[in-house]
Amino acid sequence: LTPPNRHSSPSAPPTTAYPALLKDIVIFKEGTCQEDITKAENDIIDQGGNITNRYNTALLGFAASIPESSIQALNIHPSVDYIEPDGVVTTQ
């Protein structure tokens, strides 16, 4: 039996990789059913994002911190009308 190498460095602690989150507003096409919107929200949450606001009066959609992988999926989602960065809007 070979004794353990006492001069080897200890293994580094595991690191958790967090996805890059983008703050965006996702707007769905008129007539999109709530089930499709809820599924999109749940997919974002499952990927490490979170929903920060929901819109269902003038617009149909939500604001969220969204992982890049979810943005890619939303960009090709047939019910999504558009996605835009969430930020402060000012008037002059």
C-alpha positions in Angstrom: 0.0 0.0 0.0 1.2 3.5 -0.8 0.7 6.1 1.8 -1.3 9.2 0.8 0.7 12.1 -0.6 0.8 14.6 2.2 2.3 17.3 0.0 -0.6 17.5 -2.4 -2.8 20.5 -2.2 -6.3 20.0 -0.9 -9.0 19.9 -3.5 -10.7 23.2 -4.1 -14.2 23.6 -2.7 -16.9 23.1 -5.3 -18.2 26.2 -6.9 -21.7 26.8 -8.0 -22.1 28.4 -11.4 -25.0 30.9 -11.5 -26.5 31.8 -14.9 -26.1 35.3 -16.1 -29.5 37.0 -15.6 -30.9 39.7 -17.9 -33.6 42.1 -16.7 -36.2 42.0 -19.5 -39.9 42.6 -20.2 -41.6 39.8 -22.2 -44.8 40.7 -24.0 -47.0 38.1 -25.5 -49.3 38.4 -28.5 -52.9 39.3 -28.0 -55.0 36.2 -27.4 -52.2 34.2 -25.8 -53.7 31.9 -23.1 -52.6 32.2 -19.5 -51.4 28.6 -19.5 -48.7 29.5 -22.1 -47.6 32.5 -20.1 -47.5 30.5 -16.8 -45.4 27.8 -18.5 -42.9 30.5 -19.8 -42.7 31.9 -16.2 -42.1 28.5 -14.7 -39.4 27.7 -17.3 -37.6 30.9 -16.3 -37.9 30.1 -12.6 -36.7 26.5 -13.2 -33.6 27.9 -14.9 -32.7 30.2 -12.0 -34.5 33.3 -13.0 -37.4 35.1 -11.2 -40.5 37.0 -12.2 -40.6 40.6 -10.8 -43.8 41.9 -12.3 -46.8 40.6 -14.2 -48.8 42.6 -16.7 -52.4 41.7 -17.7 -54.2 45.0 -18.3 -52.6 47.2 -21.0 -50.1 44.5 -21.9 -49.9 40.8 -21.6 -46.6 39.6 -20.1 -44.1 40.0 -17.3 -40.9 41.6 -16.2 -38.2 39.2 -15.0 -34.6 38.4 -14.3 -34.1 35.9 -17.1 -31.2 33.5 -17.7 -29.7 33.9 -21.2 -30.7 30.3 -22.1 -34.4 31.2 -21.4 -34.1 34.4 -23.5 -33.0 32.3 -26.5 -36.1 30.0 -26.0 -38.4 33.0 -25.6 -37.1 34.6 -28.8 -38.4 31.7 -30.8 -41.6 31.1 -28.8 -44.6 31.5 -31.2 -46.7 33.4 -28.6 -44.0 36.0 -27.7 -44.6 39.4 -29.4 -41.4 41.0 -28.3 -38.7 41.2 -25.5 -37.1 44.4 -24.4 -34.7 45.4 -21.7 -36.3 46.4 -18.4 -35.2 49.8 -17.3 -36.3 53.3 -16.3 -38.4 55.2 -18.8 -38.3 59.0 -18.7 -40.2 61.7 -20.6 -38.8 65.1 -21.4 
